[in-house]
C-alpha cells in the first residue's frame, strides 16, 4: 500500500518533466524561428536590391564602369554617373570619423575614468539622450546653426557644404561611440589599473597605455556602430549638403552623397532611372560592407 503514493509521485514527476521538456522544445523552436526570420529578412532585402539594381547592366546593356566612374547624373538624358556622389560619401564619412571619434573617445574616457560620479550621472544620460533625437532634427539644427555659422565666418555664398555634413554626422555619431566605448572601458578589470599605478605610471599614462589598449576591441566596435550611423544617414544630410552634383575639391563645396541621391529621386523615379537608384544602393551597401570588414579586421587584431 505504501508504494501507491510513491508511484503517483513518480507519475506526477514524469508529467512535470514532460511539460518542462515540451515547453523548452517549443521555446527553442520559437527562438530559432525568430533568428531565421532575421536572417531571411536580411537576404530578402539584399536580394531585392541586387535584383533591381543589376537589371540595367544585365538586361539593358548599361556599362557598370561608366556608372561607377561617370561624373554626369542626368536621368532625362540617360546619363547615370555616380562618381561625385561616391567621393562625397567617402569624404563625409572620413571627415566625420576624424572629428567624431576623438571627441567621443575622450568623452568616454572622461566619464569612465576621470569624472566624479555626480558629474558622470549628469553627462551620461545627456549623451544617451542624443541617440533618441530624430535625425531630421539634427538636420534642422545644422541648417539653423551650423550652416549660417559657416556662411558668415568663411564668406560662403551658402553654408550648405561638405564641412556642414561632416560636423552634423560627427555630432550624430557621438552617442553611439561614447556609450559603447564607455561600457568597454569600464569592463577592463581594476587589476590592470592597480598594477600599472603600482609600477609608478601616472593616471593618464595608465589610461592611454593600459586601459584603452585593453578595451581596444570594444572601442573599435563603437567606431563601427558610429560609422554605420554616419554613412547611412539621409534626412540630416539632405538639409545641410547643398545637393550639388560635383566632385568636391574643398570642404566648402556643396555635395550630394549616395544616400541623399536615393532619397531625393526615388519618389518620382521609374523605369531605368529607378533601377539605377537601386544600383546606387548596391554601391552604398558594398561601401558599408567594405568599411565594416576593414574595421572588423583591425578590431580582431586589437583583440589579440
Protein Blocks (a to p, Z undefined) as FASTA:
>chain_A
ZZmmmmmmmmmmmmmmmmmmmmmmmmmmmmmmmmmmmmmmmmmmmmmmmmmmmmmmmmno
pafklmmmpcbdcfknopacfklmmmmmmmmmmmmmmmmmmmmmmmmmmmmmmmcfklmm
mmmmmmmmmmmpcfklmmmmmmmmmmmmmmmmnopablcdfklmmmmmmmmmmmmmmmmm
mmmmmmpcfklmmmmmmnopafklmmmmmmmmmmmmmmmmmmmmmmmmmmmpmklmmmmn
oopacddfbfkbccddfklmmmmmmmmgghjllmmmmmmmmmmmmmmmmmmmmmmmmmmm
mmZZ
